[in-house]
Amino acid sequence: MMRIGEFSRLSKVPIKTLRFYDEVGLLHPAKVDNFTGYRFYTFSQLARLHRILALKEMGFPLEQVGRLLDDDLSPDQLRGMLKARRSAIQARLEDELERLARVEARLQLLEQENPMSQVEVVIKKVEPLKIASVRDTIPIYSEQGPLWRELEGYLAMHRVRSSAACFTMYHDEEYKERDVDAEVCEPITADLTESRRVKVRILPAAEMASAVHRGPYTGLGQAIEGILQWIEVNGYRITGPEREIYLVPGRNGSQTDPNTVTEIQFPVEKG
């Protein structure tokens, strides 16, 4: 037998780790001196220690390591655990590769000294959302007032309140200077009877490329260009209409209110 220090030197495992493995039941000393408290190990215990280290390096948590060592697992059970571990590692690897691609794309934008690189874009999952909306063609983007007054008046008449921040969806497939296909939307939870103009429906869950713009509505164009560029560089494609969510609306509908906060969302999928 050898004392814990010698076993530590031989196995290249710190004494602190050996004591921890003893505490959690993975590797008990072959003997503990009742008088001195010294721990003693045998050469044959090196094989168990090496199995512990190998399973730990494969990413198994210690409670699973103990089961793999002590349980009378059938080959099929062991195979299943190893396959599950492989799947978890592959999923984590794919996440890290996706994160690496985003870092590379951001570096590319910075190296181009592109002002759009200042737009911070994230991918987020949005849940299904019930909305009441009015859709029509408006002269230009800023002239949404009549649609909002129509929608909000209808909701007030039916005593229905918005359940979240209102937003506008733009249905044109490309930028238009005039005659914009816009839909103003209020999230709701209550039942509401539709009219000829006011429609009620549930927007499906979607994966969104999202960015937050702080400042006047007049600066939204640059933020939108930035998120569109990010979508292209990162290999996504747009699958539906843009949403402009008015987290902090401009005061009295002002286009130049500096305290405005708007979230821009584009539904996307990996291209």
Backbone torsions as a table, in degrees:
resi	resn	phi	psi	omega
1	MET	NA	158.4	179.0
2	MET	-132.7	151.0	178.0
3	ARG	-74.4	166.0	-172.7
4	ILE	-60.5	-34.4	179.8
5	GLY	-63.2	-45.4	179.0
6	GLU	-65.8	-40.7	178.0
7	PHE	-63.3	-36.5	177.5
8	SER	-64.6	-45.8	179.5
9	ARG	-63.4	-41.1	-177.1
10	LEU	-68.4	-39.1	-176.1
11	SER	-90.7	-11.5	-175.6
12	LYS	62.5	31.4	177.6
13	VAL	-116.1	128.0	-177.7
14	PRO	-59.2	149.8	178.7
15	ILE	-58.6	-39.8	180.0
16	LYS	-58.8	-39.7	179.6
17	THR	-68.5	-41.0	178.3
18	LEU	-61.4	-40.8	178.2
19	ARG	-65.4	-37.5	178.5
20	PHE	-65.8	-43.5	177.9
21	TYR	-60.7	-33.7	176.1
22	ASP	-66.4	-44.4	-177.1
23	GLU	-63.3	-37.9	-176.5
24	VAL	-91.8	1.7	173.3
25	GLY	85.7	13.9	179.8
26	LEU	-82.8	-38.1	-176.8
27	LEU	-149.5	97.7	177.4
28	HIS	-83.3	147.4	173.1
29	PRO	-60.8	151.3	176.9
30	ALA	-66.3	-27.8	-179.0
31	LYS	-156.4	145.3	173.2
32	VAL	-125.8	123.2	-179.9
33	ASP	-67.7	122.0	-176.5
34	ASN	-66.0	-25.3	-176.8
35	PHE	-88.4	-48.3	-175.8
36	THR	-94.4	-22.0	-175.8
37	GLY	80.6	4.1	179.6
38	TYR	-64.4	140.8	176.9
39	ARG	-97.1	138.6	179.2
40	PHE	-125.0	140.7	-179.5
41	TYR	-125.5	162.8	177.9
42	THR	-114.3	160.4	178.4
43	PHE	-61.0	-33.2	-178.0
44	SER	-65.5	-21.1	179.9
45	GLN	-75.5	-12.3	177.3
46	LEU	-61.3	-35.9	-178.8
47	ALA	-63.2	-43.6	178.4
48	ARG	-65.4	-41.1	179.1
49	LEU	-62.0	-41.3	179.4
50	HIS	-64.9	-35.3	176.5
51	ARG	-66.1	-40.9	177.1
52	ILE	-58.4	-48.2	-178.2
53	LEU	-64.0	-39.8	-179.1
54	ALA	-65.0	-44.7	180.0
55	LEU	-66.6	-37.2	178.0
56	LYS	-64.4	-40.8	178.8
57	GLU	-64.8	-27.3	176.5
58	MET	-78.3	-3.1	175.3
59	GLY	94.2	6.7	178.2
60	PHE	-70.2	134.6	172.9
61	PRO	-66.2	157.9	-171.9
62	LEU	-62.2	-33.1	179.4
63	GLU	-65.5	-33.4	176.2
64	GLN	-75.0	-33.6	176.5
65	VAL	-59.4	-44.7	179.0
66	GLY	-61.5	-39.4	179.3
67	ARG	-66.6	-42.7	-179.5
68	LEU	-63.8	-31.3	-179.4
69	LEU	-80.2	-38.4	-168.3
70	ASP	-103.4	-30.5	-177.0
71	ASP	-74.4	151.0	176.4
72	ASP	-85.3	72.9	-175.5
73	LEU	-78.1	139.9	174.0
74	SER	-77.2	160.9	176.6
75	PRO	-55.9	-36.7	179.4
76	ASP	-66.4	-39.8	178.0
77	GLN	-65.0	-44.4	178.8
78	LEU	-63.3	-42.3	178.0
79	ARG	-60.7	-41.1	179.7
80	GLY	-64.2	-41.7	179.0
81	MET	-65.2	-40.4	179.3
82	LEU	-67.8	-38.4	177.9
83	LYS	-65.9	-40.1	177.7
84	ALA	-63.1	-40.1	178.6
85	ARG	-65.5	-40.8	177.9
86	ARG	-60.3	-43.5	-179.9
87	SER	-62.7	-40.8	179.5
88	ALA	-64.1	-40.9	179.3
89	ILE	-66.2	-42.0	179.4
90	GLN	-62.8	-41.3	179.3
91	ALA	-63.9	-42.4	179.3
92	ARG	-66.1	-38.1	178.4
93	LEU	-63.2	-42.5	179.0
94	GLU	-63.4	-39.6	177.0
95	ASP	-62.5	-42.9	-179.0
96	GLU	-67.9	-37.3	177.5
97	LEU	-65.8	-38.2	176.3
98	GLU	-63.9	-42.6	178.3
99	ARG	-64.4	-40.2	177.5
100	LEU	-61.5	-41.9	179.2
101	ALA	-61.3	-37.9	179.6
102	ARG	-69.3	-38.0	176.4
103	VAL	-63.3	-44.1	179.6
104	GLU	-62.2	-40.6	179.8
105	ALA	-65.0	-40.5	179.0
106	ARG	-65.3	-41.5	177.2
107	LEU	-61.3	-38.9	179.4
108	GLN	-61.4	-43.1	178.7
109	LEU	-65.4	-41.3	179.8
110	LEU	-65.1	-39.8	-179.5
111	GLU	-66.5	-26.4	176.9
112	GLN	-81.5	-2.4	-176.4
113	GLU	51.4	43.2	-177.9
114	ASN	-87.1	126.5	179.6
115	PRO	-61.0	-22.9	-179.9
116	MET	-69.1	-14.9	-179.1
117	SER	-68.9	-9.7	178.5
118	GLN	-78.4	-11.2	179.8
119	VAL	-79.4	122.4	179.7
120	GLU	-90.9	114.1	-175.9
121	VAL	-112.1	136.7	174.2
122	VAL	-129.5	156.1	172.5
123	ILE	-97.8	127.0	-178.0
124	LYS	-136.2	151.3	177.2
125	LYS	-97.6	125.0	175.8
126	VAL	-106.7	142.2	-178.0
127	GLU	-82.6	164.5	175.0
128	PRO	-54.3	144.9	-173.4
129	LEU	-138.2	124.4	176.3
130	LYS	-83.8	131.7	-177.6
131	ILE	-135.1	155.0	163.0
132	ALA	-110.8	138.1	-172.7
133	SER	-149.3	159.4	170.6
134	VAL	-128.5	128.2	-177.9
135	ARG	-119.8	135.4	179.3
136	ASP	-164.0	171.4	174.7
137	THR	-90.5	125.9	179.8
138	ILE	-113.0	154.4	-175.7
139	PRO	-59.4	-49.7	178.3
140	ILE	-143.3	168.9	-173.1
141	TYR	-58.5	-37.0	-173.6
142	SER	-77.7	-11.6	-174.9
143	GLU	-97.6	62.3	179.1
144	GLN	-98.3	-8.3	-173.4
145	GLY	-48.5	-49.7	-178.8
146	PRO	-59.7	-36.4	179.1
147	LEU	-67.3	-41.7	179.5
148	TRP	-65.8	-41.3	179.2
149	ARG	-63.6	-38.5	178.4
150	GLU	-64.6	-47.0	-178.5
151	LEU	-66.8	-48.3	-176.2
152	GLU	-67.7	-33.5	176.6
153	GLY	-64.9	-40.1	179.6
154	TYR	-66.0	-42.4	178.5
155	LEU	-64.5	-42.0	179.3
156	ALA	-63.4	-40.0	-179.4
157	MET	-62.2	-33.9	-179.2
158	HIS	-98.4	8.9	176.9
159	ARG	55.3	44.7	177.0
160	VAL	-112.0	129.0	-179.3
161	ARG	-104.3	151.0	175.4
162	SER	-69.0	144.0	-178.6
163	SER	-102.5	-4.5	-179.9
164	ALA	-162.6	-177.1	-178.4
165	ALA	-63.6	137.2	177.7
166	CYS	-73.5	163.1	-179.5
167	PHE	-156.6	164.9	175.2
168	THR	-116.3	137.2	171.8
169	MET	-108.5	138.1	178.8
170	TYR	-111.6	122.4	-171.4
171	HIS	-98.2	-5.5	177.5
172	ASP	-68.4	141.2	-178.7
173	GLU	-77.7	-11.8	177.7
174	GLU	-145.5	166.8	179.7
175	TYR	-65.5	136.4	177.5
176	LYS	-129.4	135.3	178.5
177	GLU	-75.6	-28.6	-179.6
178	ARG	-139.9	166.8	177.5
179	ASP	54.4	63.7	-175.0
180	VAL	-89.8	130.7	177.3
181	ASP	-83.8	98.5	-173.2
182	ALA	-119.4	147.8	176.8
183	GLU	-131.7	114.5	178.3
184	VAL	-88.2	137.2	-168.6
185	CYS	-134.1	137.9	172.1
186	GLU	-120.2	119.8	173.6
187	PRO	-65.1	135.9	179.4
188	ILE	-138.1	161.3	173.5
189	THR	-120.1	-21.6	-176.9
190	ALA	-77.4	160.7	172.9
191	ASP	-71.9	141.4	-179.2
192	LEU	-147.7	129.0	177.3
193	THR	-78.5	132.8	179.5
194	GLU	-71.9	158.7	169.6
195	SER	-118.5	-174.2	177.4
196	ARG	-63.0	-31.6	-175.6
197	ARG	-104.1	-37.8	-176.5
198	VAL	-91.2	122.2	-177.6
199	LYS	-112.9	149.6	178.7
200	VAL	-124.3	129.4	178.2
201	ARG	-158.6	173.3	178.5
202	ILE	-111.1	120.9	173.6
203	LEU	-76.7	133.1	-177.1
204	PRO	-71.8	161.1	173.1
205	ALA	-59.0	148.9	-177.7
206	ALA	-156.4	157.2	172.1
207	GLU	-94.0	125.8	-172.9
208	MET	-117.1	138.6	163.2
209	ALA	-87.2	121.0	-169.5
210	SER	-127.3	141.5	173.9
211	ALA	-143.8	148.6	179.9
212	VAL	-108.6	127.5	177.7
213	HIS	-107.0	123.9	176.1
214	ARG	-108.3	116.8	-178.5
215	GLY	138.7	-175.4	-175.4
216	PRO	-60.9	154.9	175.2
217	TYR	-60.6	-25.0	-179.5
218	THR	-63.9	-17.0	178.2
219	GLY	-97.0	4.1	-178.1
220	LEU	-64.0	-33.6	-177.2
221	GLY	-57.0	-44.7	-179.6
222	GLN	-66.3	-39.5	178.5
223	ALA	-64.2	-39.9	179.7
224	ILE	-66.0	-41.5	176.7
225	GLU	-59.7	-39.2	-179.7
226	GLY	-64.9	-44.5	-179.4
227	ILE	-69.4	-35.0	176.5
228	LEU	-64.2	-40.1	178.1
229	GLN	-66.0	-40.7	178.5
230	TRP	-61.2	-43.4	-179.7
231	ILE	-58.7	-44.5	-178.6
232	GLU	-67.8	-46.4	-176.6
233	VAL	-64.0	-33.5	-176.4
234	ASN	-91.5	8.8	171.6
235	GLY	78.1	26.0	175.7
236	TYR	-101.4	165.9	171.5
237	ARG	-134.0	147.7	-176.7
238	ILE	-79.4	135.9	-175.4
239	THR	-118.2	3.7	-178.4
240	GLY	-171.2	-175.7	-175.1
241	PRO	-71.9	148.8	175.4
242	GLU	-66.4	145.6	171.8
243	ARG	-117.5	132.8	171.1
244	GLU	-112.1	110.0	-174.2
245	ILE	-100.7	123.4	-172.7
246	TYR	-92.4	84.4	-177.5
247	LEU	-66.1	-44.4	172.0
248	VAL	-129.6	97.9	-175.2
249	PRO	-66.3	156.4	174.1
250	GLY	-64.0	140.6	-178.3
251	ARG	-63.5	125.7	-179.3
252	ASN	55.3	31.6	179.0
253	GLY	74.8	15.0	-177.2
254	SER	-62.1	135.4	177.0
255	GLN	-83.8	-10.8	-174.3
256	THR	-118.5	9.2	179.2
257	ASP	-62.9	118.5	-176.4
258	PRO	-72.9	-12.4	-177.1
259	ASN	-92.4	3.8	-179.4
260	THR	-66.9	141.3	174.5
261	VAL	-128.3	122.2	-176.6
262	THR	-128.6	131.6	173.1
263	GLU	-99.0	129.7	178.5
264	ILE	-104.2	129.5	-179.8
265	GLN	-129.5	135.8	170.7
266	PHE	-124.1	123.6	173.6
267	PRO	-66.6	132.3	-174.3
268	VAL	-138.7	163.1	167.2
269	GLU	-144.7	156.5	-178.2
270	LYS	-65.7	126.4	-177.5
271	GLY	-82.8	NA	NA
